[in-house]
């Protein structure tokens, strides 16, 4: 059955204000057009403006989570949501910098959260991700383990990061007809 997006992305040429907004969402000097996800969010410019600070927080330098933990959790959340679109963007754009091997990517995508390949802290973050993606609440054992490995600031960031990517995955799954041409695919 063909996919029909709930909302279709904006297409160029963009109005000047939207062109400037899309540039804010893209990495400086990106060699490709603004992502379909961003162009879709552009259909509600005030919502898009409201979302930008939180996205920048998670992908910037002020989040208390390490790049590796952040990307493991994002990839796991996207995989659990069946969101090849956002998963592929993150594999392509961030996996190398996060030190994730092809085997790591495969394991976080389709393996178990408690795989021994992960450090104890990483396993705990992935179990937290699974709890949030599955039931939208942390189990008592996971809460206890989070307190062993992460500060309260990090725990809040982790809970919110998973929830944010659950939201992003829902938007992408509902509105993005196909992965970006340059992005990785689930077949990894």
HUQUIKA-V292333 format. One line per field, one symbol per residue. ss: DSSP state (@ for helix, = for strand, . for the rest). psi: psi as a letter, one per 20 degrees, with the letter a starting at -180 (. if undefined). Layout:
BEGIN
ss = ???
psi = ???
END
This chain:
BEGIN
ss = ...............@@@@@@@@@@..........@@@@@@@@@@@@@@@@@@@@@@@@.......@@@@@@@@@@@@@@...@@@@@@@@@@@.......@@@@@@@@@.........@@@@@@@@@@@@@@@@....@@@@@@@@@@..@@@@@@@@@@@@@@@@@@@@@@@@.............
psi = pqpoqhpqqqqqqqqgghggghhhhqqpjpjrrqqhgghghiinhhgghhhghgghghiaiipiqqgggghgggggggghiknhfhghghgghigghikprhhgggghgiaqhkpihqrgggggghhggggghgikqpqghggghghhiqrhghggggghgghghggghggghhiohqqqhiqqqii.
END
